[in-house]
């Protein structure tokens, strides 16, 4: 058995400087931007969302701007298999996540738990 749920809405932004996207989306959604000092700070930031809501990530990308979903799970391989049985296809496997495509053509990612209450929340789906 494994668990999963919606972890994040990811705003993929085709911009030269992530600060352009950070300023707009932070102001548009009325949420402070949380920046990081990590090596990937020029590519990722997140908005300060309430604990019970999915994360909102800002991601500087090299492809057309779009929004995609991240599904968090305690067993990436089991969740990928479940989603493939529903008709999704695996697009690319990275060290810490898998990019998939829904039968509708939308790309999304399967990631390890991102929100701090994943293990204790009663709002996750349990799969056999």
VOPAGU-2260 file (C-alpha; in pm, 1 decimal, decimal comma):
REM VOPAGU-2260
SITE   aa  ch    i         X         Y         Z
SITE  UNK   A    0       0,0       0,0       0,0
SITE  UNK   A    1     117,9     353,5     -69,1
SITE  UNK   A    2     -17,1     706,9     -28,9
SITE  UNK   A    3     -33,6    1012,0    -256,4
SITE  UNK   A    4    -194,5    1354,4    -293,4
SITE  UNK   A    5    -158,9    1685,1    -477,4
SITE  UNK   A    6     161,9    1845,9    -353,3
SITE  UNK   A    7     204,2    2158,6    -563,1
SITE  UNK   A    8     102,2    2375,1    -852,6
SITE  UNK   A    9     419,5    2462,1   -1042,1
SITE  UNK   A   10     427,4    2783,4   -1244,4
SITE  UNK   A   11     676,3    2709,7   -1523,0
SITE  UNK   A   12     799,3    3049,9   -1638,4
SITE  UNK   A   13     996,8    3118,0   -1954,4
SITE  UNK   A   14    1187,3    3421,8   -1824,2
SITE  UNK   A   15    1552,7    3520,7   -1817,2
SITE  UNK   A   16    1542,4    3616,0   -1448,4
SITE  UNK   A   17    1323,5    3428,4   -1200,0
SITE  UNK   A   18    1274,5    3752,0   -1004,5
SITE  UNK   A   19    1044,0    3875,7   -1281,0
SITE  UNK   A   20     815,6    3575,4   -1221,0
SITE  UNK   A   21     855,8    3598,0    -841,6
SITE  UNK   A   22     746,3    3962,5    -831,7
SITE  UNK   A   23     443,3    3907,4   -1053,9
SITE  UNK   A   24     308,3    3585,8    -898,9
SITE  UNK   A   25     376,4    3695,4    -540,9
SITE  UNK   A   26     182,6    4019,4    -599,2
SITE  UNK   A   27     -89,3    3857,5    -813,0
SITE  UNK   A   28    -167,3    3590,2    -552,6
SITE  UNK   A   29     -96,6    3809,1    -247,7
SITE  UNK   A   30     160,2    3566,5    -106,5
SITE  UNK   A   31     517,5    3640,6       2,8
SITE  UNK   A   32     789,5    3479,2    -206,9
SITE  UNK   A   33    1023,1    3241,7     -24,5
SITE  UNK   A   34    1365,2    3245,1    -184,2
SITE  UNK   A   35    1642,4    2998,9    -115,6
SITE  UNK   A   36    2019,2    3018,6     -91,2
SITE  UNK   A   37    2054,7    2677,0    -253,3
SITE  UNK   A   38    2240,8    2622,2    -578,5
SITE  UNK   A   39    1908,1    2614,8    -768,5
SITE  UNK   A   40    1787,7    2955,7    -638,2
SITE  UNK   A   41    1808,0    3102,9    -988,9
SITE  UNK   A   42    1556,2    2839,0   -1107,3
SITE  UNK   A   43    1312,0    2786,4    -815,7
SITE  UNK   A   44    1120,5    2983,7    -554,1
SITE  UNK   A   45     794,3    2918,7    -372,5
SITE  UNK   A   46     508,7    3123,5    -239,5
SITE  UNK   A   47     411,5    3115,3     126,1
SITE  UNK   A   48      88,5    2913,4     118,0
SITE  UNK   A   49    -120,0    2807,0     418,5
SITE  UNK   A   50     -20,9    2464,7     555,5
SITE  UNK   A   51    -341,3    2290,7     442,8
SITE  UNK   A   52    -306,0    2411,4      82,1
SITE  UNK   A   53     -79,5    2274,6    -192,1
SITE  UNK   A   54     253,2    2450,7    -241,6
SITE  UNK   A   55     283,0    2702,3    -523,9
SITE  UNK   A   56     627,4    2682,5    -684,3
SITE  UNK   A   57     780,2    2920,2    -936,9
SITE  UNK   A   58    1016,6    2747,5   -1179,6
SITE  UNK   A   59    1231,2    2921,2   -1442,8
SITE  UNK   A   60    1226,4    2695,2   -1750,4
SITE  UNK   A   61    1354,5    2675,4   -2107,8
SITE  UNK   A   62    1021,6    2568,7   -2259,8
SITE  UNK   A   63     696,1    2760,8   -2308,1
SITE  UNK   A   64     532,3    2885,7   -1988,4
SITE  UNK   A   65     261,5    2664,7   -1838,6
SITE  UNK   A   66     139,0    2535,0   -1504,8
SITE  UNK   A   67     181,5    2170,9   -1403,4
SITE  UNK   A   68      91,3    1958,8   -1101,3
SITE  UNK   A   69     319,5    1769,5    -865,1
SITE  UNK   A   70     174,4    1458,1    -699,6
SITE  UNK   A   71     358,4    1363,8    -380,7
SITE  UNK   A   72     385,3    1003,5    -269,2
SITE  UNK   A   73     565,7     781,8     -22,4
SITE  UNK   A   74     642,6     531,8    -303,7
SITE  UNK   A   75     728,9     689,6    -638,5
SITE  UNK   A   76     753,0     362,4    -830,1
SITE  UNK   A   77     415,7     236,8    -701,5
SITE  UNK   A   78     247,5     569,1    -781,8
SITE  UNK   A   79     399,4     574,5   -1130,7
SITE  UNK   A   80     271,3     220,1   -1189,4
SITE  UNK   A   81     -77,5     316,4   -1063,7
SITE  UNK   A   82     -89,4     618,9   -1292,8
SITE  UNK   A   83      38,6     419,2   -1591,3
SITE  UNK   A   84    -246,6     171,3   -1532,6
SITE  UNK   A   85    -481,7     471,1   -1564,8
SITE  UNK   A   86    -329,2     559,3   -1903,3
SITE  UNK   A   87     -42,2     796,2   -1813,8
SITE  UNK   A   88     298,0     759,9   -1979,5
SITE  UNK   A   89     641,9     801,4   -1825,5
SITE  UNK   A   90     824,7    1087,1   -2000,7
SITE  UNK   A   91    1148,6    1114,6   -1804,3
SITE  UNK   A   92    1290,7     966,6   -1483,6
SITE  UNK   A   93    1513,6    1190,3   -1271,1
SITE  UNK   A   94    1695,3    1100,2    -950,7
SITE  UNK   A   95    1422,0    1245,7    -724,3
SITE  UNK   A   96    1109,5    1260,6    -943,5
SITE  UNK   A   97     938,1    1125,6   -1254,5
SITE  UNK   A   98     782,9    1338,3   -1529,5
SITE  UNK   A   99     465,6    1181,6   -1666,2
SITE  UNK   A  100     205,0    1269,0   -1926,5
SITE  UNK   A  101    -166,6    1221,3   -1871,9
SITE  UNK   A  102    -383,1    1078,9   -2152,6
SITE  UNK   A  103    -506,0    1438,2   -2194,9
SITE  UNK   A  104    -154,9    1552,8   -2295,0
SITE  UNK   A  105     -78,5    1736,2   -1969,4
SITE  UNK   A  106     261,0    1676,1   -1813,0
SITE  UNK   A  107     288,4    1636,3   -1435,5
SITE  UNK   A  108     548,6    1513,9   -1187,6
SITE  UNK   A  109     547,1    1238,5    -926,3
SITE  UNK   A  110     765,2    1346,6    -633,8
SITE  UNK   A  111     851,8    1232,4    -283,7
SITE  UNK   A  112     660,4    1401,6       2,5
SITE  UNK   A  113     693,7    1780,1     -12,6
SITE  UNK   A  114     439,6    1912,2     237,3
SITE  UNK   A  115     535,9    1871,7     604,4
SITE  UNK   A  116     213,2    1699,9     711,8
SITE  UNK   A  117     219,1    1422,3     450,2
SITE  UNK   A  118     279,4    1140,7     701,0
SITE  UNK   A  119      23,7    1265,6     954,8
SITE  UNK   A  120    -251,9    1405,5     735,0
SITE  UNK   A  121    -583,3    1226,5     695,9
SITE  UNK   A  122    -620,2    1408,1     360,3
SITE  UNK   A  123    -397,5    1171,9     159,4
SITE  UNK   A  124    -520,9     895,4     -67,2
SITE  UNK   A  125    -437,7     537,3      33,8
SITE  UNK   A  126    -383,0     292,6    -254,9
SITE  UNK   A  127    -355,2     -86,3    -247,6
